[in-house]
Amino acid sequence: LDNDQLAKIVHINDDGDREGLKPAVVRMTYPVSGGGDALRNRLDEICEEVSAAVDDGAHVLVLSDRTADAEHAPIPSLLATGAVHHHLVREKKRTHVGLVVEAGDVREVHHVALLIGYGAAAVNPYVAMATVEDMVRSGVIRDVDARTATANLIKALGKGVRKTMSKMGVSTVASYTGAQIFEAIGLGEEVVQRCFTGTTSR
């Protein structure tokens, strides 16, 4: 999704006339000073916030790290997405909501493929898009305007995900979303069990 499309989703029920598409935005950041314990605690809080949002009638959850600053570090988007996805599965609420991820750490096709493979329905790579726009302004990319360059980036990411799916033998995005057709390498058992439950990790 580009920024305009994401904004439409976030504000779709501002007038209260589209309860069936009610969104909720959840921060994917944690206090830097707290280190790993703060990250773990924030994941617990995010899961609680997500459950409360679903109980309150939210149909779209936007996981966002846009509020990151010097005091608040972004949680890796895949970690947060996997944690939320599996939390909702355990609570039998996963089919009630769609997950949208607004993340600055998404830069390439594999990042998008992983996020969708672990439950995201849509991804907004806002830093990658801002980078492309800056490259147009500085003259690194020529012969296109910033809007076209952003559209080209999104198109390329989409094509790349479809190519990844086809290599895995998956023909539809619906079949691929949340399918977890990956193997984890170098992750501790605690992380895999909590955020990537069921993923093979030798």
PyMOL commands that set and color helices and strands:
alter all, ss='L'
color gray80, all
select helices_A, chain A and resi 3-10+19-21+32-55+77-90+94-96+109-117+126-137+146-168+173-176+189-195
alter helices_A, ss='H'
color red, helices_A
select strands_A, chain A and resi 23-27+29-31+60-64+72-74+98-102+122-124
alter strands_A, ss='S'
color yellow, strands_A
deselect
rebuild
show_as cartoon
